Amino acid sequence: MTLVRLVYASRATDQMQTHDIVAILEAAKRNNGKLGVTGMLIFNSAYFLQCLEGPRMAVNHIYQNIAADKRHAQPVLLDYREISERRFHQWTMGYIGEDKFLAEHLLRYSGTDQFNPFEMSGESAHSLLLAAAEELPTI
Ligand SMILES: Cc1cc2nc3c(=O)[nH]c(=O)nc-3n(C[C@H](O)[C@H](O)[C@H](O)COP(=O)(O)O)c2cc1C
């Protein structure tokens, strides 16, 4: 079974309320868990950056659902590749919101200290997501 990882950026719409993040993470736990998809999500009230990893058909299925969600728009693929191992295997969907972590790491992985994943390379975006995972408690 081929493992892939997909990284995309998107823009939150005005249909996205801060509390929606809870429902999104619940859906991720339910659906990703069932399909063997793991990953990481960063949201700062304007933009989303998300990595999905898992079996190719499962990642594509979940991504197509996500891309049609009206709470965000303009999804742009930053990276899509076959991988030999997962990096977010502890999380059906790990989550980091806007906090001190982002501010401290943005300059390291992007041109400015402002979070705008549309301006990031796929590699830098993945590195930022990996750094975010290090901040999370393992379960
Ligand atoms: C930025 C963003 C990320 C999301 N990530 C996931 C995800 O990883 N897995 C998932 O199942 N749904 C995710 N969703 C929610 C889906 O778009 C959709 O609402 C959900 O899959 C519907 O699940 P249900 O059919 O079980 O109700 C995300 C939505 C947004 C806006």
The ligand as a Tripos MOL2 file, in Angstrom:
@<TRIPOS>MOLECULE
LIG
   31    33     1     0     0
SMALL
NO_CHARGES

@<TRIPOS>ATOM
      1 C1         -9.1270   23.3680    7.1030 C.3       1 LIG1
      2 C2         -9.9690   22.1440    7.2410 C.ar      1 LIG1
      3 C3         -9.3690   20.9380    7.5470 C.ar      1 LIG1
      4 C4        -10.1280   19.7800    7.6560 C.ar      1 LIG1
      5 N1         -9.5010   18.6000    7.9300 N.ar      1 LIG1
      6 C5        -10.2360   17.4660    7.9450 C.ar      1 LIG1
      7 C6         -9.5980   16.1940    8.1180 C.ar      1 LIG1
      8 O1         -8.3730   16.0810    8.2860 O.2       1 LIG1
      9 N2        -10.3910   15.0930    8.0970 N.ar      1 LIG1
     10 C7        -11.7470   15.1550    7.9330 C.ar      1 LIG1
     11 O2        -12.4080   14.1040    7.9220 O.2       1 LIG1
     12 N3        -12.3640   16.3310    7.7950 N.ar      1 LIG1
     13 C8        -11.6570   17.4870    7.7890 C.ar      1 LIG1
     14 N4        -12.2860   18.6790    7.6180 N.ar      1 LIG1
     15 C9        -13.7580   18.6900    7.5870 C.3       1 LIG1
     16 C10       -14.2870   18.2720    6.2300 C.3       1 LIG1
     17 O3        -14.2230   19.3570    5.3410 O.3       1 LIG1
     18 C11       -15.7540   17.7950    6.3570 C.3       1 LIG1
     19 O4        -16.5280   18.7560    7.0220 O.3       1 LIG1
     20 C12       -15.8160   16.4930    7.1370 C.3       1 LIG1
     21 O5        -14.9250   15.5490    6.6140 O.3       1 LIG1
     22 C13       -17.2400   15.9140    7.0940 C.3       1 LIG1
     23 O6        -17.2330   14.7820    7.8810 O.3       1 LIG1
     24 P1        -18.5560   13.9150    8.1000 P.3       1 LIG1
     25 O7        -19.0480   13.5190    6.7220 O.co2     1 LIG1
     26 O8        -18.1020   12.7490    8.9210 O.co2     1 LIG1
     27 O9        -19.5320   14.8010    8.8340 O.co2     1 LIG1
     28 C14       -11.5430   19.8510    7.4990 C.ar      1 LIG1
     29 C15       -12.1370   21.0670    7.1860 C.ar      1 LIG1
     30 C16       -11.3670   22.2150    7.0610 C.ar      1 LIG1
     31 C17       -12.0450   23.5240    6.7450 C.3       1 LIG1
@<TRIPOS>BOND
     1     1     2 1
     2     2     3 ar
     3     2    30 ar
     4     3     4 ar
     5     4     5 ar
     6     4    28 ar
     7     5     6 ar
     8     6     7 ar
     9     6    13 1
    10     7     8 2
    11     7     9 ar
    12     9    10 ar
    13    10    11 2
    14    10    12 ar
    15    12    13 ar
    16    13    14 ar
    17    14    15 1
    18    14    28 ar
    19    15    16 1
    20    16    17 1
    21    16    18 1
    22    18    19 1
    23    18    20 1
    24    20    21 1
    25    20    22 1
    26    22    23 1
    27    23    24 1
    28    24    25 2
    29    24    26 1
    30    24    27 1
    31    28    29 ar
    32    29    30 ar
    33    30    31 1
@<TRIPOS>SUBSTRUCTURE
     1 LIG1         1 GROUP 0 **** ****
